[in-house]
Amino acid sequence: MNTKKVGIIGVGNVGSTLAYTLAHKGICSNIVLKDIRENIVQAMALDISQSANAAKSHTVVTAATSGIELKGCDVIVITAGLPRTPGMSRDDLLVTNAKIMESVLEDVKVYAPKAKLVIVSNPLDAMVYTALKVTNFPREQVIGMAGILDSARMSHFILEKVGYGAGQIESSVMGGHGDDMVPLPNYSTVAGVAIPELLSKSDIEDIVTKTKNGGLQIVKLLETGSAYYAPAHATSLMVEAILHNQRKIYPCAVMLDGEYDYENIVGGVPVMLGSNGVEKIIELNLNEEQKALFANSVSSVQELVDTLNTKYFQK
C-alpha cells in the first residue's frame, strides 16, 4: 500500500499544478499544501482533492493550518518566493527570497527533519545553498529542480528543428538555472542518435540559444507570470523517483564536494535519485569548451552565494 506523504510549501501556479499532477498520478497517498494565503491554500486543496476523486485516485489533498501538519512527509517541495518587481535589484530579490526560504524551513527542521527537500524557488541554485545552510541537512537531502526543466525545453527545440522523434528525444543540460546553463548536444539524442549527427553546427547553436531563453520567452508572452506546467511536471518526476526509489538519473542542482573539481558550491549536474535523495553524482567527460562553460556557470552561482554570505548570513 502506498503510504507516502508529500508536502508542498508555496501554492502558486507551480505548487498547485504540481499537487494536481501528483494527485492524478497517484504517486503518494497524502499531499499537504501550505501557504501564507490560507483561503487560497484551502481552495486549492478542495479543488485538487475533488479532481482526484473524479479521477478515482486514492490521493488525499489537505491544507495545512500549522507546521505540525508537515510531520511524516517523505518529500517536501518548496516553491515559495517572490518574483522580481520593477525597481527591485537582483540583490534585493536574492535576500528577500533567502528570508522566505529560511522562514518556511523553520517548520521543516522541527516537524520533518528527515524529509527530502526539492527546491524550486528562484534564484534556484542560490536557494539550494540557502536551504543547506539554514538546515544543516546532508547534501543528499536537498536537491534543486532546474536541469529536468531545461532539458525538456531543449528537447522541445530539438523536435522543432528535426521535425520527428517526439517522445524519443533525450536532452542533457548542466550548470546553473539561468543564462549560464550548459546544454550538452553531444549527450543529447533522438532515438539514440546523437544530435551532432543529425543537425548542423548552426542549428545546434540555435537550439542552445533558444534553450537558454526558454523561460524568458514564456514570461514575455504571458506578460504577467512565468511557466508552470513544465516546471511542475519536471518536479513531479523528481518526487516520484525519490518516493519509489527509482534510482533514475536526472540533472539536478546539488552541493558539489569535489565532483567536477568544485567544492562548497551548488551546481546543476546529473544525479541518481532514489529513496535517500541524491544516491550518486554522475561525472560526465566534458570537452574543454564544456568545462569552460560550466566554470562560467559555477562562477555566476558563486557571485550569488558571495552576496548571500555578505548581505544575509552575516546579519
Helices and strands as residue ranges (DSSP letters): E 5-9, H 13-25, E 30-34, H 38-54, E 60-63, G 67-70, E 75-78, H 90-111, E 116-119, H 124-135, G 139-141, E 142-144, H 147-162, E 169-170, E 173-174, E 182-183, G 185-187, E 189-190, E 193-194, G 195-197, H 201-212, H 214-222, H 229-243, E 248-257, G 259-261, E 263-274, E 277-281, H 288-311
